[in-house]
Structure formats: C-alpha cells, structure tokens
C-alpha cells in the first residue's frame, strides 16, 4: 500500500520490488583520494572524460 499524504489517497501497487531513495547527499568523503569525484561529491561519469577505459582504476570495495 502506498499513501499519498498530500492528496490523502491510499492505493495498492503490484510490484516485484521497490527502491526508495531518501536524501541525495553522497557519503564519499572516504574515497576523495581514490576516486575521481565531481564538485558535489559524486563519481564523474564517462562523459566527463575522454573515455572511462582510458584511465587506470583501482578496485573499490565496501564492507
């Protein structure tokens, strides 16, 4: 069940899965020296570079 609190409506959604994103502040401080980040703290995408495959990348893992 999904409730729209602005319109005071509740409805059922038939879904196999659901992703809810709460907040959009990247927590990338730990990786500032390891990854190529933009000014907002997000990873730079391939369009920010010539080609993503042109630059060496070290593996990144999280616990």
CHARMM internal coordinates of N, CA and C (Angstrom, degrees):
IC EDIT
DIST 1 N 1 CA 1.4420
DIST 1 CA 1 C 1.5261
ANGL 1 N 1 CA 1 C 108.84
DIST 1 C 2 N 1.3022
ANGL 1 CA 1 C 2 N 115.31
DIHE 1 N 1 CA 1 C 2 N 137.66
DIST 2 N 2 CA 1.4585
ANGL 1 C 2 N 2 CA 121.90
DIHE 1 CA 1 C 2 N 2 CA 177.81
DIST 2 CA 2 C 1.5181
ANGL 2 N 2 CA 2 C 107.64
DIHE 1 C 2 N 2 CA 2 C -120.88
DIST 2 C 3 N 1.3141
ANGL 2 CA 2 C 3 N 115.38
DIHE 2 N 2 CA 2 C 3 N 132.77
DIST 3 N 3 CA 1.4614
ANGL 2 C 3 N 3 CA 118.94
DIHE 2 CA 2 C 3 N 3 CA -179.25
DIST 3 CA 3 C 1.5162
ANGL 3 N 3 CA 3 C 109.53
DIHE 2 C 3 N 3 CA 3 C -116.83
DIST 3 C 4 N 1.3134
ANGL 3 CA 3 C 4 N 116.48
DIHE 3 N 3 CA 3 C 4 N 125.67
DIST 4 N 4 CA 1.4495
ANGL 3 C 4 N 4 CA 123.71
DIHE 3 CA 3 C 4 N 4 CA 174.16
DIST 4 CA 4 C 1.5183
ANGL 4 N 4 CA 4 C 106.43
DIHE 3 C 4 N 4 CA 4 C -91.09
DIST 4 C 5 N 1.3269
ANGL 4 CA 4 C 5 N 116.33
DIHE 4 N 4 CA 4 C 5 N 106.23
DIST 5 N 5 CA 1.4658
ANGL 4 C 5 N 5 CA 119.46
DIHE 4 CA 4 C 5 N 5 CA -175.75
DIST 5 CA 5 C 1.5207
ANGL 5 N 5 CA 5 C 112.72
DIHE 4 C 5 N 5 CA 5 C -74.01
DIST 5 C 6 N 1.3214
ANGL 5 CA 5 C 6 N 117.66
DIHE 5 N 5 CA 5 C 6 N -20.76
DIST 6 N 6 CA 1.4660
ANGL 5 C 6 N 6 CA 119.94
DIHE 5 CA 5 C 6 N 6 CA 177.85
DIST 6 CA 6 C 1.5211
ANGL 6 N 6 CA 6 C 111.39
DIHE 5 C 6 N 6 CA 6 C -76.29
DIST 6 C 7 N 1.3346
ANGL 6 CA 6 C 7 N 115.95
DIHE 6 N 6 CA 6 C 7 N -42.14
DIST 7 N 7 CA 1.4611
ANGL 6 C 7 N 7 CA 120.31
DIHE 6 CA 6 C 7 N 7 CA -178.39
DIST 7 CA 7 C 1.5266
ANGL 7 N 7 CA 7 C 112.11
DIHE 6 C 7 N 7 CA 7 C -95.31
DIST 7 C 8 N 1.3494
ANGL 7 CA 7 C 8 N 117.23
DIHE 7 N 7 CA 7 C 8 N -2.51
DIST 8 N 8 CA 1.4635
ANGL 7 C 8 N 8 CA 121.87
DIHE 7 CA 7 C 8 N 8 CA -178.25
DIST 8 CA 8 C 1.5255
ANGL 8 N 8 CA 8 C 111.51
DIHE 7 C 8 N 8 CA 8 C 55.28
DIST 8 C 9 N 1.3461
ANGL 8 CA 8 C 9 N 116.04
DIHE 8 N 8 CA 8 C 9 N 44.11
DIST 9 N 9 CA 1.4595
ANGL 8 C 9 N 9 CA 121.51
DIHE 8 CA 8 C 9 N 9 CA 179.29
DIST 9 CA 9 C 1.5248
ANGL 9 N 9 CA 9 C 109.19
DIHE 8 C 9 N 9 CA 9 C -119.59
DIST 9 C 10 N 1.3197
ANGL 9 CA 9 C 10 N 115.99
DIHE 9 N 9 CA 9 C 10 N 144.00
DIST 10 N 10 CA 1.4541
ANGL 9 C 10 N 10 CA 122.52
DIHE 9 CA 9 C 10 N 10 CA 175.14
DIST 10 CA 10 C 1.5205
ANGL 10 N 10 CA 10 C 107.66
DIHE 9 C 10 N 10 CA 10 C -125.42
DIST 10 C 11 N 1.3455
ANGL 10 CA 10 C 11 N 115.82
DIHE 10 N 10 CA 10 C 11 N 135.79
DIST 11 N 11 CA 1.4597
ANGL 10 C 11 N 11 CA 118.93
DIHE 10 CA 10 C 11 N 11 CA 177.68
DIST 11 CA 11 C 1.5197
ANGL 11 N 11 CA 11 C 110.15
DIHE 10 C 11 N 11 CA 11 C -147.44
DIST 11 C 12 N 1.3026
ANGL 11 CA 11 C 12 N 114.76
DIHE 11 N 11 CA 11 C 12 N 157.71
DIST 12 N 12 CA 1.4553
ANGL 11 C 12 N 12 CA 121.66
DIHE 11 CA 11 C 12 N 12 CA -179.83
DIST 12 CA 12 C 1.5299
ANGL 12 N 12 CA 12 C 109.02
DIHE 11 C 12 N 12 CA 12 C -95.19
DIST 12 C 13 N 1.3297
ANGL 12 CA 12 C 13 N 116.04
DIHE 12 N 12 CA 12 C 13 N 133.39
DIST 13 N 13 CA 1.4544
ANGL 12 C 13 N 13 CA 121.77
DIHE 12 CA 12 C 13 N 13 CA 175.93
DIST 13 CA 13 C 1.5261
ANGL 13 N 13 CA 13 C 108.34
DIHE 12 C 13 N 13 CA 13 C -114.11
DIST 13 C 14 N 1.3155
ANGL 13 CA 13 C 14 N 117.41
DIHE 13 N 13 CA 13 C 14 N 125.37
DIST 14 N 14 CA 1.4563
ANGL 13 C 14 N 14 CA 121.67
DIHE 13 CA 13 C 14 N 14 CA 175.84
DIST 14 CA 14 C 1.5218
ANGL 14 N 14 CA 14 C 108.50
DIHE 13 C 14 N 14 CA 14 C -85.44
DIST 14 C 15 N 1.3226
ANGL 14 CA 14 C 15 N 116.25
DIHE 14 N 14 CA 14 C 15 N 103.26
DIST 15 N 15 CA 1.4597
ANGL 14 C 15 N 15 CA 122.17
DIHE 14 CA 14 C 15 N 15 CA -175.24
DIST 15 CA 15 C 1.5191
ANGL 15 N 15 CA 15 C 110.46
DIHE 14 C 15 N 15 CA 15 C -129.14
DIST 15 C 16 N 1.3280
ANGL 15 CA 15 C 16 N 115.48
DIHE 15 N 15 CA 15 C 16 N 151.01
DIST 16 N 16 CA 1.4622
ANGL 15 C 16 N 16 CA 120.92
DIHE 15 CA 15 C 16 N 16 CA 172.14
DIST 16 CA 16 C 1.5247
ANGL 16 N 16 CA 16 C 109.81
DIHE 15 C 16 N 16 CA 16 C -90.46
DIST 16 C 17 N 1.3242
ANGL 16 CA 16 C 17 N 117.55
DIHE 16 N 16 CA 16 C 17 N -20.96
DIST 17 N 17 CA 1.4592
ANGL 16 C 17 N 17 CA 122.49
DIHE 16 CA 16 C 17 N 17 CA 179.89
DIST 17 CA 17 C 1.5137
ANGL 17 N 17 CA 17 C 109.88
DIHE 16 C 17 N 17 CA 17 C -164.52
DIST 17 C 18 N 1.3206
ANGL 17 CA 17 C 18 N 115.15
DIHE 17 N 17 CA 17 C 18 N 166.30
DIST 18 N 18 CA 1.4569
ANGL 17 C 18 N 18 CA 119.92
DIHE 17 CA 17 C 18 N 18 CA -178.16
DIST 18 CA 18 C 1.5191
ANGL 18 N 18 CA 18 C 109.19
DIHE 17 C 18 N 18 CA 18 C -151.82
DIST 18 C 19 N 1.3103
ANGL 18 CA 18 C 19 N 116.83
DIHE 18 N 18 CA 18 C 19 N 134.79
DIST 19 N 19 CA 1.4564
ANGL 18 C 19 N 19 CA 122.99
DIHE 18 CA 18 C 19 N 19 CA 174.90
DIST 19 CA 19 C 1.5143
ANGL 19 N 19 CA 19 C 107.68
DIHE 18 C 19 N 19 CA 19 C -120.70
DIST 19 C 20 N 1.3108
ANGL 19 CA 19 C 20 N 115.85
DIHE 19 N 19 CA 19 C 20 N 124.55
DIST 20 N 20 CA 1.4592
ANGL 19 C 20 N 20 CA 120.68
DIHE 19 CA 19 C 20 N 20 CA 177.95
DIST 20 CA 20 C 1.5182
ANGL 20 N 20 CA 20 C 107.51
DIHE 19 C 20 N 20 CA 20 C -115.73
DIST 20 C 21 N 1.3124
ANGL 20 CA 20 C 21 N 116.79
DIHE 20 N 20 CA 20 C 21 N 121.38
DIST 21 N 21 CA 1.4577
ANGL 20 C 21 N 21 CA 121.78
DIHE 20 CA 20 C 21 N 21 CA 179.10
DIST 21 CA 21 C 1.5215
ANGL 21 N 21 CA 21 C 108.59
DIHE 20 C 21 N 21 CA 21 C -97.47
DIST 21 C 22 N 1.3133
ANGL 21 CA 21 C 22 N 115.89
DIHE 21 N 21 CA 21 C 22 N 121.62
DIST 22 N 22 CA 1.4643
ANGL 21 C 22 N 22 CA 120.98
DIHE 21 CA 21 C 22 N 22 CA 179.33
DIST 22 CA 22 C 1.5173
ANGL 22 N 22 CA 22 C 107.20
DIHE 21 C 22 N 22 CA 22 C -116.21
DIST 22 C 23 N 1.3012
ANGL 22 CA 22 C 23 N 116.59
DIHE 22 N 22 CA 22 C 23 N 112.55
DIST 23 N 23 CA 1.4565
ANGL 22 C 23 N 23 CA 120.68
DIHE 22 CA 22 C 23 N 23 CA -178.56
DIST 23 CA 23 C 1.5249
ANGL 23 N 23 CA 23 C 111.25
DIHE 22 C 23 N 23 CA 23 C 80.68
DIST 23 C 24 N 1.2664
ANGL 23 CA 23 C 24 N 115.96
DIHE 23 N 23 CA 23 C 24 N 152.27
DIST 24 N 24 CA 1.4529
ANGL 23 C 24 N 24 CA 120.41
DIHE 23 CA 23 C 24 N 24 CA -178.13
DIST 24 CA 24 C 1.5200
ANGL 24 N 24 CA 24 C 111.37
DIHE 23 C 24 N 24 CA 24 C -137.39
DIST 24 C 25 N 1.3125
ANGL 24 CA 24 C 25 N 116.85
DIHE 24 N 24 CA 24 C 25 N 34.73
DIST 25 N 25 CA 1.4615
ANGL 24 C 25 N 25 CA 120.58
DIHE 24 CA 24 C 25 N 25 CA 176.89
DIST 25 CA 25 C 1.5297
ANGL 25 N 25 CA 25 C 107.65
DIHE 24 C 25 N 25 CA 25 C -95.82
DIST 25 C 26 N 1.3266
ANGL 25 CA 25 C 26 N 117.29
DIHE 25 N 25 CA 25 C 26 N 113.72
DIST 26 N 26 CA 1.4601
ANGL 25 C 26 N 26 CA 118.80
DIHE 25 CA 25 C 26 N 26 CA -178.34
DIST 26 CA 26 C 1.5221
ANGL 26 N 26 CA 26 C 111.72
DIHE 25 C 26 N 26 CA 26 C -66.33
DIST 26 C 27 N 1.3240
ANGL 26 CA 26 C 27 N 116.47
DIHE 26 N 26 CA 26 C 27 N 140.36
DIST 27 N 27 CA 1.4616
ANGL 26 C 27 N 27 CA 122.10
DIHE 26 CA 26 C 27 N 27 CA 177.14
DIST 27 CA 27 C 1.5230
ANGL 27 N 27 CA 27 C 107.61
DIHE 26 C 27 N 27 CA 27 C -103.36
DIST 27 C 28 N 1.3242
ANGL 27 CA 27 C 28 N 116.63
DIHE 27 N 27 CA 27 C 28 N 67.95
DIST 28 N 28 CA 1.4574
ANGL 27 C 28 N 28 CA 121.59
DIHE 27 CA 27 C 28 N 28 CA -172.55
DIST 28 CA 28 C 1.5238
ANGL 28 N 28 CA 28 C 113.17
DIHE 27 C 28 N 28 CA 28 C -111.00
DIST 28 C 29 N 1.3287
ANGL 28 CA 28 C 29 N 118.11
DIHE 28 N 28 CA 28 C 29 N 11.50
DIST 29 N 29 CA 1.4642
ANGL 28 C 29 N 29 CA 120.07
DIHE 28 CA 28 C 29 N 29 CA -177.67
DIST 29 CA 29 C 1.5226
ANGL 29 N 29 CA 29 C 112.14
DIHE 28 C 29 N 29 CA 29 C -56.49
DIST 29 C 30 N 1.3122
ANGL 29 CA 29 C 30 N 116.46
DIHE 29 N 29 CA 29 C 30 N -35.86
DIST 30 N 30 CA 1.4546
ANGL 29 C 30 N 30 CA 122.02
DIHE 29 CA 29 C 30 N 30 CA -178.77
DIST 30 CA 30 C 1.5296
ANGL 30 N 30 CA 30 C 112.06
DIHE 29 C 30 N 30 CA 30 C -62.47
DIST 30 C 31 N 1.3315
ANGL 30 CA 30 C 31 N 117.98
DIHE 30 N 30 CA 30 C 31 N -26.68
DIST 31 N 31 CA 1.4543
ANGL 30 C 31 N 31 CA 122.26
DIHE 30 CA 30 C 31 N 31 CA -172.46
DIST 31 CA 31 C 1.5304
ANGL 31 N 31 CA 31 C 114.09
DIHE 30 C 31 N 31 CA 31 C -107.29
DIST 31 C 32 N 1.3158
ANGL 31 CA 31 C 32 N 118.33
DIHE 31 N 31 CA 31 C 32 N 11.58
DIST 32 N 32 CA 1.4644
ANGL 31 C 32 N 32 CA 119.53
DIHE 31 CA 31 C 32 N 32 CA -174.98
DIST 32 CA 32 C 1.5265
ANGL 32 N 32 CA 32 C 113.03
DIHE 31 C 32 N 32 CA 32 C -60.51
DIST 32 C 33 N 1.3143
ANGL 32 CA 32 C 33 N 118.17
DIHE 32 N 32 CA 32 C 33 N -28.80
DIST 33 N 33 CA 1.4692
ANGL 32 C 33 N 33 CA 120.96
DIHE 32 CA 32 C 33 N 33 CA 179.45
DIST 33 CA 33 C 1.5256
ANGL 33 N 33 CA 33 C 112.25
DIHE 32 C 33 N 33 CA 33 C -88.74
DIST 33 C 34 N 1.3393
ANGL 33 CA 33 C 34 N 118.16
DIHE 33 N 33 CA 33 C 34 N -17.07
DIST 34 N 34 CA 1.4581
ANGL 33 C 34 N 34 CA 121.55
DIHE 33 CA 33 C 34 N 34 CA -175.75
DIST 34 CA 34 C 1.5208
ANGL 34 N 34 CA 34 C 114.02
DIHE 33 C 34 N 34 CA 34 C -100.73
DIST 34 C 35 N 1.3238
ANGL 34 CA 34 C 35 N 117.93
DIHE 34 N 34 CA 34 C 35 N -28.76
DIST 35 N 35 CA 1.4602
ANGL 34 C 35 N 35 CA 121.54
DIHE 34 CA 34 C 35 N 35 CA -174.47
DIST 35 CA 35 C 1.5144
ANGL 35 N 35 CA 35 C 111.17
DIHE 34 C 35 N 35 CA 35 C -118.94
DIST 35 C 36 N 1.3184
ANGL 35 CA 35 C 36 N 115.29
DIHE 35 N 35 CA 35 C 36 N 156.19
DIST 36 N 36 CA 1.4588
ANGL 35 C 36 N 36 CA 122.26
DIHE 35 CA 35 C 36 N 36 CA 179.46
DIST 36 CA 36 C 1.5280
ANGL 36 N 36 CA 36 C 108.26
DIHE 35 C 36 N 36 CA 36 C -88.75
DIST 36 C 37 N 1.3351
ANGL 36 CA 36 C 37 N 116.23
DIHE 36 N 36 CA 36 C 37 N 100.99
DIST 37 N 37 CA 1.4591
ANGL 36 C 37 N 37 CA 121.43
DIHE 36 CA 36 C 37 N 37 CA -175.72
DIST 37 CA 37 C 1.5227
ANGL 37 N 37 CA 37 C 110.72
DIHE 36 C 37 N 37 CA 37 C -105.48
DIST 37 C 38 N 1.3320
ANGL 37 CA 37 C 38 N 115.92
DIHE 37 N 37 CA 37 C 38 N 152.13
DIST 38 N 38 CA 1.4600
ANGL 37 C 38 N 38 CA 119.53
DIHE 37 CA 37 C 38 N 38 CA 174.69
DIST 38 CA 38 C 1.5259
ANGL 38 N 38 CA 38 C 109.26
DIHE 37 C 38 N 38 CA 38 C -83.84
DIST 38 C 39 N 1.2899
ANGL 38 CA 38 C 39 N 117.97
DIHE 38 N 38 CA 38 C 39 N -177.96
DIST 39 N 39 CA 1.4514
ANGL 38 C 39 N 39 CA 122.51
DIHE 38 CA 38 C 39 N 39 CA -176.85
DIST 39 CA 39 C 1.5184
ANGL 39 N 39 CA 39 C 114.68
DIHE 38 C 39 N 39 CA 39 C -65.13
DIST 39 C 40 N 1.3476
ANGL 39 CA 39 C 40 N 117.07
DIHE 39 N 39 CA 39 C 40 N -16.69
DIST 40 N 40 CA 1.4637
ANGL 39 C 40 N 40 CA 120.69
DIHE 39 CA 39 C 40 N 40 CA 179.60
DIST 40 CA 40 C 1.5172
ANGL 40 N 40 CA 40 C 112.66
DIHE 39 C 40 N 40 CA 40 C -97.87
DIST 40 C 41 N 1.3436
ANGL 40 CA 40 C 41 N 117.15
DIHE 40 N 40 CA 40 C 41 N 0.71
DIST 41 N 41 CA 1.4593
ANGL 40 C 41 N 41 CA 120.40
DIHE 40 CA 40 C 41 N 41 CA 177.99
DIST 41 CA 41 C 1.5133
ANGL 41 N 41 CA 41 C 114.95
DIHE 40 C 41 N 41 CA 41 C 93.36
DIST 41 C 42 N 1.3382
ANGL 41 CA 41 C 42 N 117.84
DIHE 41 N 41 CA 41 C 42 N 3.91
DIST 42 N 42 CA 1.4597
ANGL 41 C 42 N 42 CA 121.72
DIHE 41 CA 41 C 42 N 42 CA 178.04
DIST 42 CA 42 C 1.5242
ANGL 42 N 42 CA 42 C 109.10
DIHE 41 C 42 N 42 CA 42 C -93.61
DIST 42 C 43 N 1.3450
ANGL 42 CA 42 C 43 N 116.68
DIHE 42 N 42 CA 42 C 43 N 155.13
DIST 43 N 43 CA 1.4578
ANGL 42 C 43 N 43 CA 120.87
DIHE 42 CA 42 C 43 N 43 CA 175.31
DIST 43 CA 43 C 1.5183
ANGL 43 N 43 CA 43 C 109.62
DIHE 42 C 43 N 43 CA 43 C -61.79
DIST 43 C 44 N 1.3250
ANGL 43 CA 43 C 44 N 115.90
DIHE 43 N 43 CA 43 C 44 N 137.93
DIST 44 N 44 CA 1.4599
ANGL 43 C 44 N 44 CA 118.99
DIHE 43 CA 43 C 44 N 44 CA 174.17
DIST 44 CA 44 C 1.5208
ANGL 44 N 44 CA 44 C 108.25
DIHE 43 C 44 N 44 CA 44 C -72.81
DIST 44 C 45 N 1.3219
ANGL 44 CA 44 C 45 N 116.55
DIHE 44 N 44 CA 44 C 45 N 140.07
DIST 45 N 45 CA 1.4620
ANGL 44 C 45 N 45 CA 119.65
DIHE 44 CA 44 C 45 N 45 CA 179.58
DIST 45 CA 45 C 1.5211
ANGL 45 N 45 CA 45 C 110.59
DIHE 44 C 45 N 45 CA 45 C -91.35
DIST 45 C 46 N 1.3218
ANGL 45 CA 45 C 46 N 115.93
DIHE 45 N 45 CA 45 C 46 N 174.12
DIST 46 N 46 CA 1.4634
ANGL 45 C 46 N 46 CA 121.48
DIHE 45 CA 45 C 46 N 46 CA -175.62
DIST 46 CA 46 C 1.5244
ANGL 46 N 46 CA 46 C 111.98
DIHE 45 C 46 N 46 CA 46 C -59.61
DIST 46 C 47 N 1.3279
ANGL 46 CA 46 C 47 N 118.47
DIHE 46 N 46 CA 46 C 47 N -28.59
DIST 47 N 47 CA 1.4590
ANGL 46 C 47 N 47 CA 120.16
DIHE 46 CA 46 C 47 N 47 CA -179.56
DIST 47 CA 47 C 1.5309
ANGL 47 N 47 CA 47 C 111.51
DIHE 46 C 47 N 47 CA 47 C -70.02
DIST 47 C 48 N 1.3330
ANGL 47 CA 47 C 48 N 116.92
DIHE 47 N 47 CA 47 C 48 N -15.56
DIST 48 N 48 CA 1.4552
ANGL 47 C 48 N 48 CA 120.83
DIHE 47 CA 47 C 48 N 48 CA 177.69
DIST 48 CA 48 C 1.5224
ANGL 48 N 48 CA 48 C 111.96
DIHE 47 C 48 N 48 CA 48 C -82.10
DIST 48 C 49 N 1.3166
ANGL 48 CA 48 C 49 N 116.53
DIHE 48 N 48 CA 48 C 49 N -8.22
DIST 49 N 49 CA 1.4631
ANGL 48 C 49 N 49 CA 122.83
DIHE 48 CA 48 C 49 N 49 CA -177.34
DIST 49 CA 49 C 1.5177
ANGL 49 N 49 CA 49 C 108.87
DIHE 48 C 49 N 49 CA 49 C -131.23
DIST 49 C 50 N 1.3223
ANGL 49 CA 49 C 50 N 116.13
DIHE 49 N 49 CA 49 C 50 N 172.92
DIST 50 N 50 CA 1.4640
ANGL 49 C 50 N 50 CA 118.63
DIHE 49 CA 49 C 50 N 50 CA 176.22
DIST 50 CA 50 C 1.5245
ANGL 50 N 50 CA 50 C 109.43
DIHE 49 C 50 N 50 CA 50 C -61.33
DIST 50 C 51 N 1.3045
ANGL 50 CA 50 C 51 N 116.26
DIHE 50 N 50 CA 50 C 51 N -58.81
DIST 51 N 51 CA 1.4606
ANGL 50 C 51 N 51 CA 122.27
DIHE 50 CA 50 C 51 N 51 CA 174.77
DIST 51 CA 51 C 1.5146
ANGL 51 N 51 CA 51 C 106.95
DIHE 50 C 51 N 51 CA 51 C -151.61
DIST 51 C 52 N 1.3187
ANGL 51 CA 51 C 52 N 116.83
DIHE 51 N 51 CA 51 C 52 N 139.45
DIST 52 N 52 CA 1.4607
ANGL 51 C 52 N 52 CA 119.90
DIHE 51 CA 51 C 52 N 52 CA -179.80
DIST 52 CA 52 C 1.5176
ANGL 52 N 52 CA 52 C 111.45
DIHE 51 C 52 N 52 CA 52 C -60.89
DIST 52 C 53 N 1.3343
ANGL 52 CA 52 C 53 N 118.02
DIHE 52 N 52 CA 52 C 53 N -32.45
DIST 53 N 53 CA 1.4582
ANGL 52 C 53 N 53 CA 120.91
DIHE 52 CA 52 C 53 N 53 CA -177.64
DIST 53 CA 53 C 1.5308
ANGL 53 N 53 CA 53 C 112.25
DIHE 52 C 53 N 53 CA 53 C -75.82
DIST 53 C 54 N 1.3210
ANGL 53 CA 53 C 54 N 118.85
DIHE 53 N 53 CA 53 C 54 N -9.08
DIST 54 N 54 CA 1.4702
ANGL 53 C 54 N 54 CA 122.01
DIHE 53 CA 53 C 54 N 54 CA -179.88
DIST 54 CA 54 C 1.5164
ANGL 54 N 54 CA 54 C 113.02
DIHE 53 C 54 N 54 CA 54 C -79.17
DIST 54 C 55 N 1.3135
ANGL 54 CA 54 C 55 N 118.42
DIHE 54 N 54 CA 54 C 55 N -14.32
DIST 55 N 55 CA 1.4532
ANGL 54 C 55 N 55 CA 119.14
DIHE 54 CA 54 C 55 N 55 CA -176.74
DIST 55 CA 55 C 1.5260
ANGL 55 N 55 CA 55 C 110.48
DIHE 54 C 55 N 55 CA 55 C -115.29
DIST 55 C 56 N 1.3076
ANGL 55 CA 55 C 56 N 116.64
DIHE 55 N 55 CA 55 C 56 N 142.15
DIST 56 N 56 CA 1.4584
ANGL 55 C 56 N 56 CA 119.62
DIHE 55 CA 55 C 56 N 56 CA 179.75
DIST 56 CA 56 C 1.5192
ANGL 56 N 56 CA 56 C 110.30
DIHE 55 C 56 N 56 CA 56 C -69.30
DIST 56 C 57 N 1.3141
ANGL 56 CA 56 C 57 N 116.33
DIHE 56 N 56 CA 56 C 57 N 140.70
DIST 57 N 57 CA 1.4567
ANGL 56 C 57 N 57 CA 120.97
DIHE 56 CA 56 C 57 N 57 CA 179.02
DIST 57 CA 57 C 1.5156
ANGL 57 N 57 CA 57 C 109.19
DIHE 56 C 57 N 57 CA 57 C -131.39
DIST 57 C 58 N 1.3205
ANGL 57 CA 57 C 58 N 115.54
DIHE 57 N 57 CA 57 C 58 N 132.47
DIST 58 N 58 CA 1.4560
ANGL 57 C 58 N 58 CA 120.70
DIHE 57 CA 57 C 58 N 58 CA 174.03
DIST 58 CA 58 C 1.5170
ANGL 58 N 58 CA 58 C 108.80
DIHE 57 C 58 N 58 CA 58 C -87.16
DIST 58 C 59 N 1.3270
ANGL 58 CA 58 C 59 N 117.31
DIHE 58 N 58 CA 58 C 59 N 148.30
DIST 59 N 59 CA 1.4675
ANGL 58 C 59 N 59 CA 119.07
DIHE 58 CA 58 C 59 N 59 CA 177.03
DIST 59 CA 59 C 1.5244
ANGL 59 N 59 CA 59 C 111.66
DIHE 58 C 59 N 59 CA 59 C -64.56
DIST 59 C 60 N 1.3070
ANGL 59 CA 59 C 60 N 116.90
DIHE 59 N 59 CA 59 C 60 N 145.98
DIST 60 N 60 CA 1.4594
ANGL 59 C 60 N 60 CA 123.06
DIHE 59 CA 59 C 60 N 60 CA 177.43
DIST 60 CA 60 C 1.5136
ANGL 60 N 60 CA 60 C 107.18
DIHE 59 C 60 N 60 CA 60 C -122.53
DIST 60 C 61 N 1.3194
ANGL 60 CA 60 C 61 N 117.02
DIHE 60 N 60 CA 60 C 61 N 131.06
DIST 61 N 61 CA 1.4572
ANGL 60 C 61 N 61 CA 119.54
DIHE 60 CA 60 C 61 N 61 CA 176.91
DIST 61 CA 61 C 1.5213
ANGL 61 N 61 CA 61 C 109.21
DIHE 60 C 61 N 61 CA 61 C -132.50
DIST 61 C 62 N 1.2957
ANGL 61 CA 61 C 62 N 115.09
DIHE 61 N 61 CA 61 C 62 N 153.16
DIST 62 N 62 CA 1.4601
ANGL 61 C 62 N 62 CA 121.06
DIHE 61 CA 61 C 62 N 62 CA 179.28
DIST 62 CA 62 C 1.5209
ANGL 62 N 62 CA 62 C 108.44
DIHE 61 C 62 N 62 CA 62 C -122.31
DIST 62 C 63 N 1.3256
ANGL 62 CA 62 C 63 N 117.13
DIHE 62 N 62 CA 62 C 63 N 146.84
DIST 63 N 63 CA 1.4785
ANGL 62 C 63 N 63 CA 119.10
DIHE 62 CA 62 C 63 N 63 CA 179.99
DIST 63 CA 63 C 1.4983
ANGL 63 N 63 CA 63 C 111.96
DIHE 62 C 63 N 63 CA 63 C -66.28
END
COOR INIT
IC SEED 1 N 1 CA 1 C
IC BUILD
